[in-house]
């Protein structure tokens, strides 16, 4: 049951998290099993800039190694 303070806020959108809670930490790992190439990238994104994360992931997922194989791509996300 809602109390009178919450009744007026029923249609309002929740406010975005403040400070570090509004950031997403991402670690991308590129690895070639053929030649042993290994590279790690880290970045912090604001939640409002999530489209930048998506574009970066799409570009890295199609990366090719100098030896000619596609690079294995893994993404670690910390919310």
Rosetta blueprint (number, residue, H / E / L):
1 X L
2 X L
3 X L
4 X H
5 X H
6 X H
7 X H
8 X L
9 X L
10 X L
11 X L
12 X L
13 X L
14 X L
15 X L
16 X L
17 X L
18 X L
19 X H
20 X H
21 X H
22 X H
23 X E
24 X E
25 X E
26 X E
27 X E
28 X E
29 X E
30 X E
31 X E
32 X L
33 X L
34 X L
35 X L
36 X L
37 X L
38 X E
39 X E
40 X E
41 X E
42 X E
43 X E
44 X E
45 X E
46 X E
47 X H
48 X H
49 X H
50 X H
51 X H
52 X H
53 X H
54 X H
55 X H
56 X H
57 X H
58 X H
59 X H
60 X H
61 X H
62 X L
63 X L
64 X E
65 X L
66 X L
67 X L
68 X L
69 X L
70 X E
71 X L
72 X E
73 X E
74 X E
75 X E
76 X E
77 X E
78 X E
79 X L
